[in-house]
Amino acid sequence: MSKRTEKTIVDIAEELKLSVSTVSRALNDNPNISARTKDKVKKMARKLGYRPNALAAGLRNNKSKTIGLIVPRISMFFPAAISTIIQNKLQEHGYNLIICQSNDSYEQEVALVNTLYSARVDGLVVSTTLYTTDFSHFDVFRDNHIPLVFFDRVPKDYNVKVIKGDDYLGGFTATSHLIERGCRDIVHISGPLTCNLYLERVAGYKSALQQHKLPFRKSRIFYQELTRDNAWQTCEKIFAQKPYPDGIFASNDTTAITIMEYCRKINLRVPEDLKIVGYSNDPRTEIVTPPITSVDQYPAMMGERVVAALMELVTSRQTGAPRYSQEIIPIQLIARESSAGATKPVTKKK
């Protein structure tokens, strides 16, 4: 079986009796080449099955026109929604996107950073793992002045561009909403505190309790990876004995949906017996019964701001030491039936 020979611009030039430089300029839409010649060259390129060598062009121009993106899990609503926005917006700027997922493994994240650096991407966008506390593996990008933007799950003390949601306000708003709906015994199911998101949402939860003169009890907060299995196991602990809580603030919508499933199993009515608020405004929250109140993080806005920040870094070609810069994306509580009920005045303790 004969090996397929890759066609080059030399083959196109020979077929058309043109110079190699003319063919190259025609393929790159050089304005000095006539439309007739460009059309002829491109038709022959298609006929011969010519494929441009992007890597070689990148080496010549010192640009790959490719951006790397690392997210924890592409299966989750929020990273998936943002990845789509980032890809679409980058294409408007003439860039391709390589999407990688760390699967919340720090070791995998380190390996992906090294792989994307070796692939000569023109910039890197990252939402870190739950357990990333050492960011030194990103130094190779930062120290070589390759644009680097973190979003959602971000470092606190690492000199880079950061775009994140207002997670403190999200936690405060979700908890206050439950209190305003009459809840006095509110459980919070959080992610691990190694991640900035959950540190801030927990702080918002505690502040809301304090502002409304309600006690904070360590037994009413749970820290875990926010999976369906973990949520079910936590429900078994929460509802193992009475008194049951009258409200639960879950730090993602997968957990909120699982809580509602568990309540159905034990014949607990939502929202009459238990009110639930989730986080992310996953589309599933609108179609379950009853629909779930959730905190919208505006993924489209965040994705657009990530690309805008990245393009600013790409075009500015900064050579000085990078500085920490933070941009906050707003949140909004979307109230639905899972937290419905007459608003009750909060009785403050003396």
C-alpha positions as CSV (number, residue, x, y, z in Angstrom):
1,M,0.0,0.0,0.0
2,S,1.6,3.3,-1.1
3,K,2.0,6.1,1.3
4,R,0.0,9.3,0.8
5,T,2.3,12.1,-0.2
6,E,1.4,15.5,1.4
7,K,1.0,18.2,-1.2
8,T,2.8,21.5,-0.8
9,I,2.6,24.9,-2.4
10,V,5.4,23.8,-4.7
11,D,3.0,21.2,-6.2
12,I,0.4,23.9,-6.8
13,A,3.0,26.2,-8.4
14,E,4.1,23.5,-10.7
15,E,0.6,22.6,-11.8
16,L,-0.3,26.3,-12.5
17,K,3.1,27.3,-13.8
18,L,3.3,30.0,-11.2
19,S,6.0,31.0,-8.8
20,V,5.9,29.6,-5.2
21,S,5.8,33.1,-3.8
22,T,2.8,34.0,-5.9
23,V,1.0,30.8,-4.8
24,S,1.8,31.6,-1.1
25,R,0.5,35.2,-1.4
26,A,-2.7,34.0,-3.2
27,L,-3.4,31.5,-0.4
28,N,-3.0,34.2,2.2
29,D,-5.2,36.7,0.3
30,N,-2.5,39.2,-0.4
31,P,-4.1,42.3,-1.9
32,N,-1.4,42.5,-4.6
33,I,-2.6,39.3,-6.1
34,S,-5.6,39.5,-8.5
35,A,-8.9,37.9,-7.6
36,R,-8.6,35.6,-10.7
37,T,-5.2,34.3,-9.7
38,K,-6.4,33.7,-6.1
39,D,-9.4,31.8,-7.3
40,K,-7.3,29.6,-9.6
41,V,-4.8,28.9,-6.9
42,K,-7.5,28.0,-4.3
43,K,-9.3,25.7,-6.7
44,M,-6.1,23.8,-7.5
45,A,-5.3,23.6,-3.8
46,R,-8.6,21.9,-3.2
47,K,-8.2,19.6,-6.1
48,L,-4.7,18.4,-4.9
49,G,-5.9,18.1,-1.3
50,Y,-3.4,20.7,-0.1
51,R,-3.5,21.4,3.7
52,P,-1.7,24.5,5.0
53,N,0.9,23.7,7.7
54,A,-0.3,25.8,10.6
55,L,2.5,24.8,12.9
56,A,5.2,25.9,10.3
57,A,3.3,29.2,9.7
58,G,3.2,29.7,13.5
59,L,6.9,29.2,13.8
60,R,7.6,31.7,11.1
61,N,5.2,34.3,12.5
62,N,5.8,33.5,16.2
63,K,2.0,33.1,16.5
64,S,-0.1,30.0,16.5
65,K,-3.5,31.8,16.4
66,T,-4.5,29.2,19.0
67,I,-5.6,29.7,22.6
68,G,-5.6,27.0,25.3
69,L,-8.5,26.6,27.7
70,I,-8.4,24.4,30.9
71,V,-11.6,23.8,32.7
72,P,-12.4,21.3,35.6
73,R,-15.1,19.3,33.8
74,I,-16.7,20.1,30.5
75,S,-19.8,18.1,31.6
76,M,-20.8,20.8,34.2
77,F,-23.2,23.5,33.0
78,F,-21.2,26.6,33.9
79,P,-17.8,25.6,32.4
80,A,-19.6,24.2,29.3
81,A,-21.6,27.4,28.8
82,I,-18.5,29.6,29.2
83,S,-16.4,27.4,26.9
84,T,-18.9,27.9,24.1
85,I,-18.9,31.6,24.5
86,I,-15.1,31.8,24.6
87,Q,-14.8,29.7,21.5
88,N,-17.3,31.7,19.5
89,K,-15.8,35.0,20.6
90,L,-12.2,33.9,19.8
91,Q,-13.3,32.8,16.3
92,E,-14.5,36.4,15.7
93,H,-10.9,37.4,16.4
94,G,-9.4,34.8,14.2
95,Y,-8.3,32.4,16.9
96,N,-8.9,28.7,17.4
97,L,-9.4,27.1,20.8
98,I,-8.0,24.0,22.4
99,I,-10.3,22.9,25.2
100,C,-8.8,20.6,27.9
101,Q,-10.3,19.4,31.2
102,S,-8.4,18.7,34.4
103,N,-11.1,16.5,35.9
104,D,-10.3,18.4,39.1
105,S,-6.9,16.7,39.3
106,Y,-4.1,19.0,40.2
107,E,-1.5,16.6,38.6
108,Q,-3.6,16.6,35.4
109,E,-3.7,20.4,35.4
110,V,0.0,20.7,35.7
111,A,0.5,18.3,32.8
112,L,-2.0,20.2,30.6
113,V,-0.2,23.5,31.3
114,N,3.1,22.0,30.2
115,T,1.4,20.5,27.1
116,L,-0.2,23.7,26.0
117,Y,3.0,25.6,26.5
118,S,4.8,23.1,24.3
119,A,2.0,23.5,21.7
120,R,3.0,27.2,21.5
121,V,-0.5,28.6,22.3
122,D,-0.8,32.4,22.1
123,G,-2.5,32.6,25.4
124,L,-4.1,30.5,28.2
125,V,-7.4,30.7,30.0
126,V,-7.9,28.7,33.1
127,S,-10.5,27.7,35.7
128,T,-8.5,25.8,38.3
129,T,-9.2,22.5,40.1
130,L,-10.9,22.4,43.5
131,Y,-7.5,21.7,45.1
132,T,-5.1,24.1,43.3
133,T,-3.4,26.1,46.0
134,D,0.1,26.2,44.4
135,F,0.1,28.1,41.1
136,S,3.8,27.9,40.3
137,H,3.2,25.6,37.2
138,F,1.7,28.7,35.5
139,D,4.9,30.6,35.9
140,V,6.1,29.4,32.5
141,F,3.3,31.5,30.9
142,R,3.5,34.4,33.2
143,D,7.3,34.7,33.1
144,N,7.4,34.5,29.4
145,H,4.8,37.2,29.0
146,I,2.3,34.8,27.4
147,P,-1.3,36.1,28.1
148,L,-2.8,34.3,31.0
149,V,-6.4,34.8,32.3
150,F,-8.1,33.0,35.2
151,F,-11.9,32.9,35.6
152,D,-14.4,31.6,38.1
153,R,-12.0,29.4,40.1
154,V,-9.1,31.8,40.5
155,P,-6.0,32.5,42.6
156,K,-6.0,35.2,45.2
157,D,-2.3,36.1,45.5
158,Y,-0.9,35.4,42.0
159,N,-0.1,38.3,39.7
160,V,-2.4,37.7,36.8
161,K,-5.7,38.8,35.3
162,V,-8.7,37.4,37.2
163,I,-12.4,37.4,36.2
164,K,-14.8,36.0,38.8
165,G,-18.3,36.0,40.0
166,D,-19.5,37.9,43.1
167,D,-19.6,34.6,45.1
168,Y,-19.8,36.4,48.5
169,L,-22.9,38.3,47.4
170,G,-24.3,35.1,45.9
171,G,-24.0,33.2,49.2
172,F,-25.4,36.2,51.1
173,T,-28.3,36.7,48.7
174,A,-29.3,33.0,48.6
175,T,-29.3,32.7,52.4
176,S,-31.1,36.0,52.9
177,H,-33.8,34.9,50.4
178,L,-34.4,31.8,52.5
179,I,-34.6,33.8,55.7
180,E,-37.0,36.3,54.1
181,R,-39.2,33.3,53.1
182,G,-39.4,32.3,56.7
183,C,-36.6,29.8,57.1
184,R,-34.8,29.8,60.5
185,D,-32.8,26.6,60.3
186,I,-30.8,26.7,57.1
187,V,-28.3,24.1,56.0
188,H,-25.5,25.0,53.6
189,I,-23.9,22.4,51.4
190,S,-20.5,23.8,50.2
191,G,-17.7,22.7,48.1
192,P,-14.1,22.3,49.5
193,L,-12.7,25.4,51.1
194,T,-9.5,25.0,49.1
195,C,-11.4,26.7,46.3
196,N,-12.2,30.5,46.3
197,L,-15.8,30.0,45.2
198,Y,-16.8,28.1,48.3
199,L,-14.8,30.2,50.7
200,E,-16.7,33.3,49.6
201,R,-20.1,31.6,49.4
202,V,-19.7,30.3,52.9
203,A,-18.7,33.8,54.1
204,G,-21.8,35.1,52.5
205,Y,-24.0,32.4,54.2
206,K,-22.5,33.3,57.6
207,S,-22.9,37.0,57.1
208,A,-26.6,36.6,56.2
209,L,-27.2,34.6,59.3
210,Q,-25.4,37.1,61.4
211,Q,-27.2,40.1,59.9
212,H,-30.6,38.5,60.6
213,K,-29.5,37.5,64.2
214,L,-29.7,33.8,63.5
215,P,-27.1,31.4,65.0
216,F,-24.4,29.8,62.9
217,R,-24.0,26.1,63.7
218,K,-21.1,24.0,62.4
219,S,-23.4,21.0,62.3
220,R,-25.5,22.8,59.6
221,I,-22.7,23.1,57.0
222,F,-21.2,20.3,54.9
223,Y,-18.1,20.5,52.8
224,Q,-17.7,18.1,49.8
225,E,-17.2,17.7,46.1
226,L,-20.6,18.7,44.7
227,T,-21.6,15.5,43.0
228,R,-25.0,13.7,42.9
229,D,-23.6,10.8,45.0
230,N,-22.2,13.0,47.7
231,A,-25.4,15.1,47.8
232,W,-27.5,11.9,48.4
233,Q,-25.2,10.8,51.2
234,T,-25.4,14.2,52.8
235,C,-29.2,14.1,52.6
236,E,-29.1,10.8,54.5
237,K,-27.2,12.6,57.3
238,I,-29.3,15.7,57.3
239,F,-32.6,13.8,57.5
240,A,-31.4,11.0,59.7
241,Q,-33.1,12.6,62.7
242,K,-35.5,15.5,63.5
243,P,-35.8,18.4,63.7
244,Y,-35.3,18.7,59.9
245,P,-34.0,22.0,58.5
246,D,-36.6,24.3,56.9
247,G,-34.2,25.6,54.2
248,I,-31.1,24.4,52.3
249,F,-28.7,26.5,50.3
250,A,-26.8,24.3,47.9
251,S,-23.6,25.5,46.2
252,N,-24.5,24.0,42.9
253,D,-27.7,23.0,41.1
254,T,-26.8,19.3,40.8
255,T,-26.9,19.2,44.6
256,A,-30.1,21.1,44.8
257,I,-31.8,18.8,42.3
258,T,-30.6,15.7,44.3
259,I,-32.0,17.2,47.5
260,M,-35.4,17.5,45.9
261,E,-35.2,13.9,44.7
262,Y,-34.4,12.8,48.2
263,C,-37.3,14.8,49.7
264,R,-39.6,13.1,47.3
265,K,-38.3,9.7,48.6
266,I,-39.1,10.6,52.2
267,N,-42.4,12.4,51.4
268,L,-41.1,15.8,52.4
269,R,-42.8,18.6,50.5
270,V,-40.9,21.3,48.6
271,P,-41.5,24.2,49.3
272,E,-44.1,23.7,52.1
273,D,-41.8,21.7,54.4
274,L,-38.4,22.6,53.0
275,K,-37.2,25.4,50.8
276,I,-34.2,25.0,48.5
277,V,-31.9,27.4,46.7
278,G,-29.2,26.2,44.2
279,Y,-26.4,27.9,42.4
280,S,-25.5,28.5,38.7
281,N,-29.0,28.6,37.2
282,D,-28.5,25.4,35.3
283,P,-31.3,25.0,32.7
284,R,-32.4,21.8,34.5
285,T,-33.6,24.0,37.4
286,E,-36.5,25.3,35.2
287,I,-37.8,21.9,34.1
288,V,-37.8,19.9,37.3
289,T,-40.9,19.9,39.5
290,P,-41.1,22.2,41.3
291,P,-38.7,24.5,39.5
292,I,-35.6,25.4,41.7
293,T,-34.6,28.9,42.8
294,S,-31.0,29.4,41.8
295,V,-28.2,32.1,41.5
296,D,-27.5,33.1,38.0
297,Q,-23.7,33.7,37.4
298,Y,-24.1,35.2,33.9
299,P,-21.8,32.8,32.0
300,A,-22.2,34.7,28.7
301,M,-21.0,37.9,30.3
302,M,-18.1,36.2,32.0
303,G,-17.1,34.5,28.8
304,E,-17.2,37.7,26.8
305,R,-15.1,39.5,29.4
306,V,-12.6,36.7,29.5
307,V,-12.0,37.0,25.7
308,A,-11.9,40.8,25.9
309,A,-9.3,40.7,28.6
310,L,-7.3,38.1,26.8
311,M,-7.3,40.0,23.5
312,E,-6.2,43.1,25.3
313,L,-3.2,41.2,26.6
314,V,-2.4,39.6,23.2
315,T,-2.4,43.0,21.4
316,S,-0.6,45.0,24.1
317,R,2.4,42.7,24.1
318,Q,3.2,43.5,27.7
319,T,6.8,42.9,28.7
320,G,6.9,44.2,32.3
321,A,6.1,42.2,35.4
322,P,2.4,41.2,35.4
323,R,0.1,42.7,38.1
324,Y,-2.9,41.3,39.9
325,S,-6.1,42.6,38.3
326,Q,-9.6,41.5,39.2
327,E,-12.9,42.0,37.5
328,I,-16.2,41.0,39.2
329,I,-19.2,39.7,37.3
330,P,-22.6,40.3,39.0
331,I,-25.0,37.6,40.2
332,Q,-28.8,37.5,40.3
333,L,-31.1,35.3,42.3
334,I,-33.7,33.7,40.1
335,A,-36.7,33.0,42.4
336,R,-38.8,29.9,41.5
337,E,-41.2,27.6,43.3
338,S,-38.7,25.6,45.4
339,S,-38.5,28.6,47.8
340,A,-42.0,30.0,47.3
341,G,-44.1,31.0,50.3
342,A,-45.3,34.0,52.1
343,T,-42.4,36.3,53.2
344,K,-42.2,36.3,57.0
345,P,-40.8,39.1,59.1
346,V,-37.6,38.0,60.8
347,T,-37.9,38.0,64.6
348,K,-34.6,39.3,65.9
349,K,-33.3,37.9,69.2
350,K,-32.7,40.4,71.9
